[in-house]
Amino acid sequence: RHPGVKQMMRCLLQEKEIAMDSWPSLLPQVGYSLNSIPNASTGFTPYRIMFGVDPKPLSLAALGAETQDCNYSVLEWVKEMEHMGGCVKEEVEENLEIARGRMKRAYDRGKTESKVS
């Protein structure tokens, strides 16, 4: 029931002229694309929230290309991810609070208070 998935699948099927019964083959590409698009409320891609780094472009990821040098140990990487995850979490929470405020103002715009006698 995700409209973005349906729309993306429809476009890819038409663009690549793929038979309708072959749609499962597109799911990895669609999932990767949706997880690489910044969310309007959080300000981050789902990928960044989950893994603490921006995703590689799909073309580079498919080729197995490295986009960043990795000159540190696994332990250093884990510590860095913990630190970055905390920073991202705080910013996501702040962005979500701002988004909640925007949604409340938009919802309240058309409402009027009822007077109880």
N, CA, C and O atoms as a GROMACS GRO file, in nm:
protein
  468
    1ARG      N    1   0.081  -0.119   0.000
    1ARG     CA    2   0.000   0.000   0.000
    1ARG      C    3   0.086   0.126   0.000
    1ARG      O    4   0.045   0.227   0.056
    2HIS      N    5   0.198   0.121  -0.059
    2HIS     CA    6   0.288   0.237  -0.063
    2HIS      C    7   0.276   0.301  -0.202
    2HIS      O    8   0.321   0.242  -0.300
    3PRO      N    9   0.217   0.421  -0.210
    3PRO     CA   10   0.196   0.482  -0.342
    3PRO      C   11   0.325   0.508  -0.418
    3PRO      O   12   0.327   0.500  -0.541
    4GLY      N   13   0.434   0.540  -0.347
    4GLY     CA   14   0.561   0.563  -0.414
    4GLY      C   15   0.612   0.439  -0.484
    4GLY      O   16   0.668   0.446  -0.593
    5VAL      N   17   0.594   0.323  -0.420
    5VAL     CA   18   0.637   0.196  -0.479
    5VAL      C   19   0.556   0.168  -0.605
    5VAL      O   20   0.612   0.133  -0.709
    6LYS      N   21   0.424   0.184  -0.595
    6LYS     CA   22   0.338   0.158  -0.710
    6LYS      C   23   0.373   0.248  -0.828
    6LYS      O   24   0.383   0.202  -0.941
    7GLN      N   25   0.391   0.376  -0.800
    7GLN     CA   26   0.422   0.471  -0.907
    7GLN      C   27   0.557   0.439  -0.970
    7GLN      O   28   0.571   0.440  -1.093
    8MET      N   29   0.657   0.411  -0.887
    8MET     CA   30   0.789   0.381  -0.940
    8MET      C   31   0.788   0.252  -1.022
    8MET      O   32   0.849   0.244  -1.129
    9MET      N   33   0.717   0.151  -0.972
    9MET     CA   34   0.707   0.024  -1.045
    9MET      C   35   0.641   0.046  -1.181
    9MET      O   36   0.688  -0.004  -1.283
   10ARG      N   37   0.532   0.122  -1.183
   10ARG     CA   38   0.461   0.149  -1.307
   10ARG      C   39   0.552   0.218  -1.409
   10ARG      O   40   0.556   0.182  -1.526
   11CYS      N   41   0.626   0.319  -1.362
   11CYS     CA   42   0.716   0.392  -1.451
   11CYS      C   43   0.827   0.302  -1.505
   11CYS      O   44   0.857   0.305  -1.624
   12LEU      N   45   0.888   0.222  -1.418
   12LEU     CA   46   0.996   0.133  -1.462
   12LEU      C   47   0.945   0.027  -1.560
   12LEU      O   48   1.012  -0.003  -1.659
   13LEU      N   49   0.828  -0.029  -1.533
   13LEU     CA   50   0.772  -0.130  -1.624
   13LEU      C   51   0.751  -0.071  -1.763
   13LEU      O   52   0.781  -0.135  -1.864
   14GLN      N   53   0.699   0.052  -1.768
   14GLN     CA   54   0.675   0.116  -1.898
   14GLN      C   55   0.806   0.156  -1.964
   14GLN      O   56   0.826   0.134  -2.083
   15GLU      N   57   0.896   0.216  -1.885
   15GLU     CA   58   1.022   0.265  -1.941
   15GLU      C   59   1.109   0.153  -1.996
   15GLU      O   60   1.167   0.166  -2.104
   16LYS      N   61   1.117   0.043  -1.924
   16LYS     CA   62   1.203  -0.068  -1.965
   16LYS      C   63   1.128  -0.172  -2.048
   16LYS      O   64   1.185  -0.273  -2.089
   17GLU      N   65   1.000  -0.146  -2.071
   17GLU     CA   66   0.916  -0.236  -2.149
   17GLU      C   67   0.926  -0.379  -2.096
   17GLU      O   68   0.949  -0.474  -2.171
   18ILE      N   69   0.907  -0.391  -1.965
   18ILE     CA   70   0.913  -0.520  -1.898
   18ILE      C   71   0.772  -0.573  -1.882
   18ILE      O   72   0.678  -0.497  -1.856
   19ALA      N   73   0.756  -0.703  -1.899
   19ALA     CA   74   0.625  -0.764  -1.884
   19ALA      C   75   0.576  -0.749  -1.740
   19ALA      O   76   0.656  -0.752  -1.646
   20MET      N   77   0.446  -0.731  -1.725
   20MET     CA   78   0.387  -0.711  -1.592
   20MET      C   79   0.421  -0.823  -1.495
   20MET      O   80   0.439  -0.798  -1.376
   21ASP      N   81   0.431  -0.946  -1.543
   21ASP     CA   82   0.458  -1.057  -1.452
   21ASP      C   83   0.605  -1.061  -1.406
   21ASP      O   84   0.642  -1.147  -1.326
   22SER      N   85   0.688  -0.970  -1.458
   22SER     CA   86   0.829  -0.965  -1.419
   22SER      C   87   0.856  -0.857  -1.314
   22SER      O   88   0.972  -0.828  -1.284
   23TRP      N   89   0.751  -0.797  -1.260
   23TRP     CA   90   0.771  -0.687  -1.166
   23TRP      C   91   0.856  -0.724  -1.044
   23TRP      O   92   0.925  -0.636  -0.993
   24PRO      N   93   0.856  -0.847  -0.994
   24PRO     CA   94   0.940  -0.875  -0.876
   24PRO      C   95   1.089  -0.847  -0.900
   24PRO      O   96   1.162  -0.818  -0.806
   25SER      N   97   1.133  -0.857  -1.024
   25SER     CA   98   1.274  -0.832  -1.053
   25SER      C   99   1.314  -0.687  -1.030
   25SER      O  100   1.432  -0.656  -1.016
   26LEU      N  101   1.215  -0.597  -1.026
   26LEU     CA  102   1.243  -0.454  -1.006
   26LEU      C  103   1.245  -0.413  -0.859
   26LEU      O  104   1.289  -0.303  -0.827
   27LEU      N  105   1.198  -0.500  -0.770
   27LEU     CA  106   1.186  -0.462  -0.629
   27LEU      C  107   1.317  -0.415  -0.566
   27LEU      O  108   1.315  -0.316  -0.492
   28PRO      N  109   1.431  -0.481  -0.590
   28PRO     CA  110   1.555  -0.431  -0.529
   28PRO      C  111   1.588  -0.288  -0.573
   28PRO      O  112   1.628  -0.206  -0.490
   29GLN      N  113   1.573  -0.258  -0.700
   29GLN     CA  114   1.602  -0.124  -0.751
   29GLN      C  115   1.505  -0.021  -0.691
   29GLN      O  116   1.547   0.088  -0.652
   30VAL      N  117   1.378  -0.055  -0.684
   30VAL     CA  118   1.278   0.036  -0.630
   30VAL      C  119   1.303   0.058  -0.480
   30VAL      O  120   1.299   0.172  -0.433
   31GLY      N  121   1.330  -0.049  -0.407
   31GLY     CA  122   1.358  -0.036  -0.265
   31GLY      C  123   1.480   0.050  -0.238
   31GLY      O  124   1.478   0.135  -0.149
   32TYR      N  125   1.585   0.028  -0.315
   32TYR     CA  126   1.707   0.107  -0.299
   32TYR      C  127   1.678   0.255  -0.329
   32TYR      O  128   1.724   0.343  -0.256
   33SER      N  129   1.602   0.280  -0.435
   33SER     CA  130   1.571   0.418  -0.472
   33SER      C  131   1.491   0.488  -0.364
   33SER      O  132   1.522   0.600  -0.326
   34LEU      N  133   1.387   0.422  -0.313
   34LEU     CA  134   1.304   0.483  -0.209
   34LEU      C  135   1.382   0.506  -0.080
   34LEU      O  136   1.357   0.604  -0.010
   35ASN      N  137   1.476   0.419  -0.049
   35ASN     CA  138   1.556   0.436   0.072
   35ASN      C  139   1.667   0.539   0.053
   35ASN      O  140   1.736   0.574   0.149
   36SER      N  141   1.684   0.588  -0.070
   36SER     CA  142   1.789   0.686  -0.100
   36SER      C  143   1.732   0.826  -0.119
   36SER      O  144   1.808   0.920  -0.146
   37ILE      N  145   1.602   0.842  -0.105
   37ILE     CA  146   1.536   0.972  -0.123
   37ILE      C  147   1.514   1.034   0.015
   37ILE      O  148   1.456   0.969   0.103
   38PRO      N  149   1.560   1.158   0.036
   38PRO     CA  150   1.537   1.221   0.166
   38PRO      C  151   1.389   1.233   0.200
   38PRO      O  152   1.308   1.267   0.113
   39ASN      N  153   1.355   1.206   0.323
   39ASN     CA  154   1.219   1.218   0.370
   39ASN      C  155   1.192   1.363   0.407
   39ASN      O  156   1.276   1.427   0.470
   40ALA      N  157   1.077   1.415   0.369
   40ALA     CA  158   1.045   1.555   0.395
   40ALA      C  159   1.037   1.585   0.544
   40ALA      O  160   1.074   1.694   0.587
   41SER      N  161   0.991   1.490   0.624
   41SER     CA  162   0.976   1.514   0.768
   41SER      C  163   1.107   1.500   0.844
   41SER      O  164   1.135   1.581   0.933
   42THR      N  165   1.187   1.400   0.812
   42THR     CA  166   1.310   1.376   0.888
   42THR      C  167   1.427   1.456   0.835
   42THR      O  168   1.519   1.490   0.910
   43GLY      N  169   1.425   1.488   0.705
   43GLY     CA  170   1.537   1.558   0.644
   43GLY      C  171   1.650   1.466   0.602
   43GLY      O  172   1.753   1.513   0.552
   44PHE      N  173   1.634   1.336   0.622
   44PHE     CA  174   1.737   1.238   0.590
   44PHE      C  175   1.678   1.126   0.507
   44PHE      O  176   1.556   1.105   0.505
   45THR      N  177   1.765   1.054   0.438
   45THR     CA  178   1.720   0.934   0.368
   45THR      C  179   1.702   0.823   0.472
   45THR      O  180   1.774   0.820   0.572
   46PRO      N  181   1.608   0.730   0.449
   46PRO     CA  182   1.597   0.616   0.540
   46PRO      C  183   1.729   0.540   0.551
   46PRO      O  184   1.762   0.488   0.658
   47TYR      N  185   1.805   0.533   0.443
   47TYR     CA  186   1.934   0.464   0.442
   47TYR      C  187   2.030   0.529   0.542
   47TYR      O  188   2.097   0.461   0.620
   48ARG      N  189   2.035   0.662   0.540
   48ARG     CA  190   2.127   0.734   0.631
   48ARG      C  191   2.085   0.715   0.776
   48ARG      O  192   2.170   0.699   0.864
   49ILE      N  193   1.955   0.716   0.802
   49ILE     CA  194   1.907   0.696   0.938
   49ILE      C  195   1.945   0.556   0.986
   49ILE      O  196   1.985   0.537   1.101
   50MET      N  197   1.932   0.459   0.898
   50MET     CA  198   1.959   0.320   0.937
   50MET      C  199   2.109   0.291   0.951
   50MET      O  200   2.151   0.225   1.046
   51PHE      N  201   2.190   0.340   0.855
   51PHE     CA  202   2.330   0.301   0.849
   51PHE      C  203   2.428   0.414   0.884
   51PHE      O  204   2.548   0.388   0.898
   52GLY      N  205   2.380   0.536   0.898
   52GLY     CA  206   2.466   0.647   0.938
   52GLY      C  207   2.549   0.708   0.828
   52GLY      O  208   2.628   0.798   0.854
   53VAL      N  209   2.534   0.661   0.707
   53VAL     CA  210   2.608   0.716   0.592
   53VAL      C  211   2.511   0.727   0.474
   53VAL      O  212   2.408   0.660   0.469
   54ASP      N  213   2.547   0.813   0.381
   54ASP     CA  214   2.466   0.823   0.260
   54ASP      C  215   2.491   0.702   0.172
   54ASP      O  216   2.603   0.650   0.168
   55PRO      N  217   2.389   0.657   0.100
   55PRO     CA  218   2.407   0.541   0.013
   55PRO      C  219   2.493   0.574  -0.108
   55PRO      O  220   2.498   0.689  -0.153
   56LYS      N  221   2.559   0.471  -0.160
   56LYS     CA  222   2.632   0.488  -0.286
   56LYS      C  223   2.529   0.506  -0.397
   56LYS      O  224   2.420   0.451  -0.389
   57PRO      N  225   2.564   0.582  -0.501
   57PRO     CA  226   2.474   0.586  -0.616
   57PRO      C  227   2.454   0.443  -0.668
   57PRO      O  228   2.547   0.363  -0.668
   58LEU      N  229   2.334   0.413  -0.712
   58LEU     CA  230   2.300   0.277  -0.753
   58LEU      C  231   2.395   0.224  -0.859
   58LEU      O  232   2.433   0.107  -0.855
   59SER      N  233   2.434   0.308  -0.954
   59SER     CA  234   2.524   0.261  -1.060
   59SER      C  235   2.659   0.220  -1.003
   59SER      O  236   2.717   0.121  -1.048
   60LEU      N  237   2.710   0.294  -0.905
   60LEU     CA  238   2.839   0.259  -0.843
   60LEU      C  239   2.824   0.137  -0.754
   60LEU      O  240   2.912   0.051  -0.750
   61ALA      N  241   2.714   0.130  -0.681
   61ALA     CA  242   2.691   0.016  -0.593
   61ALA      C  243   2.681  -0.113  -0.676
   61ALA      O  244   2.734  -0.217  -0.636
   62ALA      N  245   2.613  -0.105  -0.790
   62ALA     CA  246   2.596  -0.222  -0.876
   62ALA      C  247   2.731  -0.270  -0.931
   62ALA      O  248   2.752  -0.389  -0.954
   63LEU      N  249   2.821  -0.175  -0.953
   63LEU     CA  250   2.952  -0.210  -1.006
   63LEU      C  251   3.050  -0.251  -0.896
   63LEU      O  252   3.161  -0.294  -0.925
   64GLY      N  253   3.008  -0.237  -0.770
   64GLY     CA  254   3.094  -0.271  -0.659
   64GLY      C  255   3.201  -0.166  -0.634
   64GLY      O  256   3.301  -0.194  -0.569
   65ALA      N  257   3.180  -0.045  -0.684
   65ALA     CA  258   3.280   0.060  -0.668
   65ALA      C  259   3.280   0.113  -0.526
   65ALA      O  260   3.176   0.120  -0.461
   66GLU      N  261   3.396   0.150  -0.479
   66GLU     CA  262   3.409   0.212  -0.348
   66GLU      C  263   3.397   0.363  -0.366
   66GLU      O  264   3.459   0.420  -0.456
   67THR      N  265   3.318   0.427  -0.280
   67THR     CA  266   3.303   0.572  -0.290
   67THR      C  267   3.377   0.643  -0.178
   67THR      O  268   3.395   0.765  -0.184
   68GLN      N  269   3.419   0.569  -0.074
   68GLN     CA  270   3.493   0.629   0.036
   68GLN      C  271   3.609   0.537   0.071
   68GLN      O  272   3.598   0.415   0.063
   69ASP      N  273   3.720   0.598   0.111
   69ASP     CA  274   3.832   0.518   0.157
   69ASP      C  275   3.802   0.470   0.298
   69ASP      O  276   3.743   0.543   0.378
   70CYS      N  277   3.841   0.349   0.327
   70CYS     CA  278   3.818   0.292   0.459
   70CYS      C  279   3.953   0.254   0.518
   70CYS      O  280   4.004   0.144   0.496
   71ASN      N  281   4.012   0.347   0.592
   71ASN     CA  282   4.145   0.324   0.649
   71ASN      C  283   4.140   0.311   0.800
   71ASN      O  284   4.233   0.356   0.868
   72TYR      N  285   4.035   0.251   0.854
   72TYR     CA  286   4.027   0.235   0.998
   72TYR      C  287   3.969   0.098   1.032
   72TYR      O  288   3.912   0.030   0.947
   73SER      N  289   3.985   0.061   1.158
   73SER     CA  290   3.943  -0.072   1.201
   73SER      C  291   3.792  -0.080   1.218
   73SER      O  292   3.722   0.021   1.216
   74VAL      N  293   3.743  -0.201   1.234
   74VAL     CA  294   3.601  -0.223   1.255
   74VAL      C  295   3.557  -0.154   1.384
   74VAL      O  296   3.450  -0.093   1.388
   75LEU      N  297   3.638  -0.162   1.488
   75LEU     CA  298   3.603  -0.099   1.615
   75LEU      C  299   3.592   0.053   1.600
   75LEU      O  300   3.500   0.114   1.654
   76GLU      N  301   3.684   0.112   1.526
   76GLU     CA  302   3.677   0.257   1.501
   76GLU      C  303   3.551   0.291   1.421
   76GLU      O  304   3.486   0.392   1.447
   77TRP      N  305   3.519   0.206   1.326
   77TRP     CA  306   3.399   0.228   1.244
   77TRP      C  307   3.273   0.221   1.331
   77TRP      O  308   3.185   0.305   1.319
   78VAL      N  309   3.265   0.120   1.419
   78VAL     CA  310   3.150   0.105   1.507
   78VAL      C  311   3.135   0.228   1.597
   78VAL      O  312   3.024   0.280   1.614
   79LYS      N  313   3.246   0.275   1.654
   79LYS     CA  314   3.241   0.395   1.739
   79LYS      C  315   3.193   0.516   1.660
   79LYS      O  316   3.112   0.595   1.709
   80GLU      N  317   3.243   0.531   1.539
   80GLU     CA  318   3.202   0.644   1.454
   80GLU      C  319   3.052   0.634   1.421
   80GLU      O  320   2.982   0.735   1.424
   81MET      N  321   3.004   0.514   1.391
   81MET     CA  322   2.861   0.495   1.360
   81MET      C  323   2.775   0.526   1.481
   81MET      O  324   2.668   0.585   1.468
   82GLU      N  325   2.820   0.486   1.600
   82GLU     CA  326   2.746   0.517   1.723
   82GLU      C  327   2.735   0.668   1.741
   82GLU      O  328   2.628   0.720   1.774
   83HIS      N  329   2.846   0.737   1.720
   83HIS     CA  330   2.847   0.883   1.734
   83HIS      C  331   2.756   0.948   1.629
   83HIS      O  332   2.673   1.032   1.661
   84MET      N  333   2.774   0.907   1.504
   84MET     CA  334   2.693   0.966   1.396
   84MET      C  335   2.546   0.933   1.415
   84MET      O  336   2.460   1.017   1.391
   85GLY      N  337   2.518   0.809   1.458
   85GLY     CA  338   2.378   0.769   1.480
   85GLY      C  339   2.311   0.856   1.584
   85GLY      O  340   2.195   0.893   1.568
   86GLY      N  341   2.383   0.889   1.691
   86GLY     CA  342   2.328   0.976   1.795
   86GLY      C  343   2.300   1.115   1.741
   86GLY      O  344   2.196   1.174   1.771
   87CYS      N  345   2.392   1.168   1.662
   87CYS     CA  346   2.373   1.300   1.603
   87CYS      C  347   2.255   1.300   1.506
   87CYS      O  348   2.172   1.392   1.508
   88VAL      N  349   2.248   1.198   1.423
   88VAL     CA  350   2.139   1.188   1.326
   88VAL      C  351   2.007   1.173   1.399
   88VAL      O  352   1.908   1.236   1.362
   89LYS      N  353   2.004   1.091   1.504
   89LYS     CA  354   1.880   1.070   1.580
   89LYS      C  355   1.829   1.201   1.638
   89LYS      O  356   1.709   1.230   1.629
   90GLU      N  357   1.917   1.279   1.697
   90GLU     CA  358   1.877   1.408   1.754
   90GLU      C  359   1.820   1.500   1.647
   90GLU      O  360   1.717   1.564   1.667
   91GLU      N  361   1.888   1.507   1.533
   91GLU     CA  362   1.840   1.595   1.426
   91GLU      C  363   1.709   1.545   1.366
   91GLU      O  364   1.622   1.625   1.332
   92VAL      N  365   1.694   1.412   1.354
   92VAL     CA  366   1.569   1.355   1.305
   92VAL      C  367   1.455   1.392   1.399
   92VAL      O  368   1.348   1.433   1.354
   93GLU      N  369   1.477   1.378   1.530
   93GLU     CA  370   1.374   1.412   1.627
   93GLU      C  371   1.336   1.560   1.618
   93GLU      O  372   1.218   1.594   1.624
   94GLU      N  373   1.435   1.648   1.604
   94GLU     CA  374   1.407   1.791   1.589
   94GLU      C  375   1.326   1.817   1.462
   94GLU      O  376   1.228   1.891   1.464
   95ASN      N  377   1.368   1.755   1.351
   95ASN     CA  378   1.297   1.774   1.224
   95ASN      C  379   1.154   1.722   1.231
   95ASN      O  380   1.063   1.783   1.176
   96LEU      N  381   1.134   1.608   1.299
   96LEU     CA  382   0.999   1.554   1.313
   96LEU      C  383   0.911   1.645   1.398
   96LEU      O  384   0.792   1.660   1.370
   97GLU      N  385   0.968   1.705   1.500
   97GLU     CA  386   0.891   1.799   1.583
   97GLU      C  387   0.848   1.920   1.500
   97GLU      O  388   0.735   1.967   1.514
   98ILE      N  389   0.936   1.970   1.416
   98ILE     CA  390   0.902   2.082   1.327
   98ILE      C  391   0.792   2.039   1.230
   98ILE      O  392   0.698   2.115   1.205
   99ALA      N  393   0.804   1.918   1.175
   99ALA     CA  394   0.703   1.868   1.081
   99ALA      C  395   0.568   1.851   1.151
   99ALA      O  396   0.464   1.882   1.092
  100ARG      N  397   0.569   1.802   1.275
  100ARG     CA  398   0.443   1.790   1.351
  100ARG      C  399   0.378   1.926   1.369
  100ARG      O  400   0.256   1.940   1.355
  101GLY      N  401   0.459   2.027   1.400
  101GLY     CA  402   0.406   2.163   1.415
  101GLY      C  403   0.344   2.214   1.286
  101GLY      O  404   0.237   2.276   1.288
  102ARG      N  405   0.412   2.189   1.173
  102ARG     CA  406   0.357   2.231   1.042
  102ARG      C  407   0.225   2.162   1.014
  102ARG      O  408   0.130   2.226   0.969
  103MET      N  409   0.220   2.031   1.041
  103MET     CA  410   0.097   1.956   1.015
  103MET      C  411  -0.016   2.004   1.106
  103MET      O  412  -0.130   2.015   1.062
  104LYS      N  413   0.014   2.033   1.232
  104LYS     CA  414  -0.088   2.082   1.325
  104LYS      C  415  -0.141   2.217   1.280
  104LYS      O  416  -0.262   2.240   1.280
  105ARG      N  417  -0.051   2.308   1.240
  105ARG     CA  418  -0.096   2.440   1.193
  105ARG      C  419  -0.183   2.426   1.069
  105ARG      O  420  -0.285   2.494   1.056
  106ALA      N  421  -0.144   2.336   0.977
  106ALA     CA  422  -0.224   2.316   0.855
  106ALA      C  423  -0.360   2.257   0.890
  106ALA      O  424  -0.461   2.296   0.832
  107TYR      N  425  -0.364   2.164   0.985
  107TYR     CA  426  -0.491   2.103   1.025
  107TYR      C  427  -0.578   2.205   1.098
  107TYR      O  428  -0.699   2.212   1.073
  108ASP      N  429  -0.518   2.284   1.187
  108ASP     CA  430  -0.593   2.380   1.267
  108ASP      C  431  -0.640   2.501   1.186
  108ASP      O  432  -0.730   2.573   1.230
  109ARG      N  433  -0.581   2.523   1.071
  109ARG     CA  434  -0.614   2.640   0.990
  109ARG      C  435  -0.763   2.647   0.959
  109ARG      O  436  -0.822   2.755   0.961
  110GLY      N  437  -0.823   2.534   0.930
  110GLY     CA  438  -0.964   2.533   0.892
  110GLY      C  439  -1.058   2.508   1.008
  110GLY      O  440  -1.180   2.500   0.987
  111LYS      N  441  -1.008   2.495   1.128
  111LYS     CA  442  -1.091   2.463   1.244
  111LYS      C  443  -1.128   2.589   1.320
  111LYS      O  444  -1.052   2.685   1.325
  112THR      N  445  -1.244   2.588   1.378
  112THR     CA  446  -1.287   2.696   1.467
  112THR      C  447  -1.327   2.634   1.599
  112THR      O  448  -1.374   2.521   1.605
  113GLU      N  449  -1.308   2.710   1.706
  113GLU     CA  450  -1.344   2.660   1.838
  113GLU      C  451  -1.494   2.664   1.857
  113GLU      O  452  -1.560   2.760   1.817
  114SER      N  453  -1.547   2.561   1.917
  114SER     CA  454  -1.690   2.556   1.950
  114SER      C  455  -1.710   2.621   2.085
  114SER      O  456  -1.633   2.598   2.179
  115LYS      N  457  -1.811   2.701   2.094
  115LYS     CA  458  -1.842   2.764   2.222
  115LYS      C  459  -1.946   2.680   2.291
  115LYS      O  460  -2.052   2.650   2.234
  116VAL      N  461  -1.915   2.643   2.414
  116VAL     CA  462  -2.008   2.563   2.494
  116VAL      C  463  -2.082   2.658   2.586
  116VAL      O  464  -2.019   2.737   2.658
  117SER      N  465  -2.216   2.653   2.587
  117SER     CA  466  -2.293   2.743   2.672
  117SER      C  467  -2.320   2.680   2.806
  117SER      O  468  -2.384   2.742   2.891
   0.00000   0.00000   0.00000
